[in-house]
Amino acid sequence: MTDTFRALVVDKTADGVALTMQDWSPEQLMPGEVTIRVAYSSVNYKDGLAARADGRVVRTYPLILGIDLAGVVEASADDRYHPGDNVLAHGYDIGVAHHGGYAELARVPAGWVVPLPAGLSARQAMALGTAGFTAGLSVARLEAASLTPGTGPVVVTGASGGVGSTAIDILAARGYEVVASTGSADAHDYLRSLGARDIVDRAETSAASDRPLERGRWAGAVDAVGGSTLAYLLRTMNLGGSIAISGNAGGVAFSSTVFPFILRGVNVLGIDSVNVPIAQRIAVWQRLATDLRPPHLDDTITHEVALADVPGVLERIVRGNTQGRIVVRVAP
């Protein structure tokens, strides 16, 4: 094991927080049974929030950021994992209260580790990352709630982001009629290339209304936005429709009535990708490598950046100036 490794660290300052590249020693890492030589990470909206003083994400300082990581086991005190195993990890406290993936070395509890599924490289796994896992979990939950191809259009909000773009790719490949909602005119061609049959403007799906119900349009929805967008979806779902919600980029509060639930039987499925039990997490990753694998997986990687370039990307993702997935090349 090397004496030092590079890490992107956020720490408190008198003016807020500072994000700097530092040299750390393995002894500075938090406890855990599995030490991983990180090859790739990725950039998520949550990572952007973690780098901000007002992000309200980080729970301990100083902290190595990066809620995703994939690489090779370097040392293990758990019989399930051995040096040389290809693994990934995300969720739980990684990148918010436990040192994360924006470092050449990571140490995590064995109960947080996922064996890298056959057919996925570390780079492809991070092209999915937390966003892709959330999209896959959303589709799995929607189908468990009886959504099937042919039951009607499925709308994906925040479509140009990581969750949205991956969800479009997965749903279209499974035969669904997918409608993308975005406020970015520049993303239309990209979203159609992933399988979106139609696109609606974000202004429409976030518009306020004093009507408790409107014409039913959607058999299902993947919502990474929340706020007024969730209120719109509730008003416009078909009978028995389901909404898988995983984000709050549009706000945490929304206004609705009981009518979507008692007159149309609408289901709201909360998607918590952070605390998914490890057995279920592993099962979803196996599906992401097989029947839920996005056919344009490599195409969704819109940028690959080096670890030193991450701070600038974190600023852009919070402003909404990114599309698709951004992977981070951590290994030198």
PyMOL commands that set and color helices and strands:
alter all, ss='L'
color gray80, all
select helices_A, chain A and resi 26-28+45-50+110-112+122-144+162-173+185-194+202-205+227-236+259-262+278-288+307-319
alter helices_A, ss='H'
color red, helices_A
select strands_A, chain A and resi 5-13+16-24+34-42+63-64+68-76+86-90+105-108+113-115+154-156+178-182+198-201+218-223+237-245+267-270+301-306+325-329
alter strands_A, ss='S'
color yellow, strands_A
deselect
rebuild
show_as cartoon
